[in-house]
Structures are given as C-alpha cells and as structure tokens.
Amino acid sequence: MNVQTSRSGGSFEVLSPWADVDPVALRGITPRPKDLAGRKIGLFSNGKRAAALTLTAVEARLKEKVPSAETSWYTSTKVNTPEILTEGKARFEAWVKGVDAVVLSVAD
C-alpha cells in the first residue's frame, strides 16, 4: 500500500503485519483437573526475586484448602529463558511428567 503524506507531499510504503505461514492445527491447553484432592501440583518459579515468595503463598493457601494435595517445586535454570532451551530440559521434562497441574510464577 502506498500512502501520501500531507506535510511533505511524499509517499511511503506501509507493509502488512500479516504473513503467509504454514497452517498448524489449533489445540487447546491440557484439560484442568476437576478436583485437586490427592493431586501433585507443580510450583514453577522462573527464578525472579518475587516468584518464590508468590509460590510460597500459593502453596500455603493450597495446603489450607486442599490438605491432601502434594506440591513439587521447580526453579528455572536461567531467568527469562524457556526451560526447554536450557541444559535443564531433561530435568524439566521429567518434572512435568510427575505433576498433575502446574502453577507458574513469573514475578519481579
């Protein structure tokens, strides 16, 4: 698309942000458990300073409301980096397989 400007009388090209991409079938997130009783809940900290504090509060509240729920902590190998792109990938994948649901804290 070519756009005329009023001040300079010149024009500039505007590019569309849309691109042609290979179609990928959409899929939803994993269904959430209906009940947390007796489940193992993963607490994932991205390693930022408030993440552990936030998850500690979530853990305390969870244990208050669902005493039979168990928790399992995981802290990122590197801050602000997807864990599957780090040397912690295998450890992370094993941890994920061992939990029923995850609470993620990305906190500063």
N, C-alpha and C positions, 0 to 999 in steps of 0.2 A: 504494500500500500504506500502511496506517495502522498505526503501531507505538505500543504503550503503553510508557511508561517506568515503572520501579519506584519511583524516588525521588520524583518529583513527582506521579505519578498522571496526568499529562497525556499528550498524544499528539503526534506529529509525523509529517509526511508524508515518505516516502522515495521518491525518483524513480529510475527505472531509468536506467542509463547507456546503454542501447541506444536507438537511434532508427531510424526508418524512413528509408531512403536509396534513391536510385536505384541499381539494380543495375549494377555495372560489371564487365565480364568480366575475370577474373583473367588475368594473363600473367606469365610468368617473366622473369628477367633475360636479357640477351643471352648466348648460349652462350659459355663461356670458350674461348679458343684452346687447342688440344691441345698446341701447341709454341710457344715464344716466339722461336725462332730466326728471325732476319730480320724480326721484327715491330717496329713502333714502339709503345713503351709510354709512355703519358701519365703524368706525375707531377703530380698536382693538389694544391696546397697551399692550405689555407684561410686562410693568412696569419697564423696564430697563431705565437707565438715558437718552438715546437719543431717545427713542421710541416716547414720546410725542412731542419732537421737530420735528422729522421726520413727524409725522402725522399732526402737525400744518401746516407745509409747504405743505403737500399734500392737506389738507383741503383748504388752501388759493388758491392754483392752481386750484383745482376742482371748487371752487365757482367762480373763474375768468372765466373758460372755460364753465361751465355749471351752470349759476346763479340759475336755478330752482331746482337744486339738493339740497337735505337736508342731513345733516350729523348727526350721532348719535355716541357718544363716549362710549367705554367700556375699562376699565383697569383691567388687571388680578388681581385676589385676591392674588395669590402668584407668584412670579417671577420663571420662568423655570419649571412650573408645568402646565400640561394641565388643563384648567379651569374646564373641566367636572370631574376632580378628586378632586376638592376642594369644600368647603362649598358654593362657588359661582355658582355651577352648575345650579340651578333653575333660578337664575337671568340671567346667560349667555344664557341659552336656550330660555328664554323669549325675550332677546335682539335680538338674531339671527332671531327669527321668525318675528321681527319687521323691518328688513332691507332687501333691495333688493340685495345688494352686500356688500362685506367686503374688506377693505384694512387692512392688518396685518403688524405691525411693530415690528420686533424683533431686537432691537438695543441696543448697549452698549454705 
